[in-house]
Amino acid sequence: MTARDILTGRAAALASTGSERADDAAVVLDDQWAGHDGDQYDREERAALRRVSGLSTELEDVTEVEYRRLRLERVVLAAVWSHGTLTDAENSLRELAALAETAGSQVLAGVVQRRPHPDPSTYLGKGKAAELRDLVIAEGADTVVADTELAPSQRRALEDVVKVKVIDRTALILDIFAQHAKSREGKAQVELAQLQYLLPRLRGWGESMSRQAGGQAAGGQGMGSRGPGETKIELDRRRINSRIARLRREIAAMKTVRETKRGGRRAHRVPSVAIAGYTNAGKSSLLNRLTGAGVLVEDQLFATLDPTVRRAETPDGRLYTLSDTVGFVRQLPHELVEAFRSTLEEVADADLLLHVVDGSHPDPEGQISAVRSVLAEVGADDVKEVVVVNKVDLADPEVLDRLRRHETHSIAVSARTGAGVDALRALVAQELPQPDVDVEVLVPYDRGDLVSRVHETGEVLASEHLAEGTRLSARVDAELAHDLAAYAR
């Protein structure tokens, strides 16, 4: 059953129930189909457990009975503004709010403190940390999220002041990645990043869990000082290090499989195009629009973690691969860059990079800068790049003009409406490696593989089937021209 059949069935069900929405059934169907973006079964799985409002039986007066209920975490955001403009600081805090909501929490308030640099003890400074505690109490929050990566001592000291859980931006992003990872490789990469983040932040009971001294050479501590020789926290560190080593071996083995597939595509001279960009810029929507891939599209950060590779064709019939990659974000945790390095190498090996930018974002230039810094880390900064300004249907025309002036090699599209997509296809065909050797050959019928390669990777100018074989006039690359040289006419 196709997605349209499902939608049609829903519309029919509305009509058969005689509900007041029955007259709008066809409109509902048309609206849903107009925004259809492939058979996204991942969306159904991710939304399989949703809370239903209006079912709560909690008492209005809870003075007699104390309740514990399942609910979203209620968070307050905190940031230090030490450089840039206030607009930059507010945009960063808004992005943190979007991250917190994606992770499954309710944002109640956000505070920004102007300081030359964060306080080395409590991040915000003791006085502002006390004000933050009062805000947490007033809002009824149970978590504080800091808009940076906190040192372990900063997090503990801030927790001691505000009296609720404190997490930082890195932990929040790691939590989102853990929720969205689906493939075996994606889960292994996220676990590796989490363990690398956790290792320096372990807290234990210290020496009370075990005794360090062993034997008579125990520093003269005497009787009662002998013990197994490792504290509980050291055992945890050793286990984590062992797990990290194992995960790295597993990811390396998975990398070999992906490199084998890439090698096969290179052997057949199939060009590759990688889609990269800021998270929620519309990369998956663009992939669906170009190839009909049907991958998950959702208006939230880091909806896509597992890379998707799809086959596509240029308007003149040449094959190429189009790969969707994980999105980037400001201050992307270094642990994640390292863990996902093998996946991001898909971008470094591409013939062309489509750098997707959200044209409706308040700071698209900041997005471009953040993405390019990550690409430089993985060695993909020298790949031929086309900046694709997406969401032009929502963008400010002045912003679009500014982006076109700054990014000369750019194109504006809307993956949702399809505007500019045909021009993008033509631009991709123009930027991909072009066959440049003219050949006139008569290929025997038992070498159909060569004819197939000419059609897939070259440009066929004329074709004729004769008794001796297939006569071709074509433009191919140098390697294929060498293989066809024996059949030249």
Secondary structure, 3 states (H helix, E strand, C coil): CCHHHHHHHHHHHHHHHCCCCHHHHHHHHHHHHHCCCCCCHHHHHHCCCCCCCCCCCCCCCCCCCCCCCCCCEEEEEEEEECCCCHHHHHHHHHHHHHHHHHHCEEEEEEEEEECCCCECCCECCHHHHHHHHHHHHHHCCCEEEECCCCCHHHHHHHHHHHCCEEEEHHHHHHHHHHHHCCCHHHHHHHHHHHHHHHHHHCCCCHHHHCCCCCCCCCCCCCCCCCCCCCCHHHHHHHHHHHHHHHHHHHHHHHHHHHHHHHHHHHHCCCCEEEEEEECCCCHHHHHHHHHCCCCCCCCCCCCCCCCEEEEEECCCCCEEEEEECCCECCCCCHHHHHHCHHHHHHHHCCCEEEEEEECCCCCHHHHHHHHHHHHHHCCCCCCCEEEEEECCCCCCHHHHHHHHHHCCCEEECCCCCCCCHHHHHHHHHHHCCCCCEEEEEEECHHHHHHHHHHHHHCEEEEEEECCCCEEEEEEECHHHHHHHHHHEC
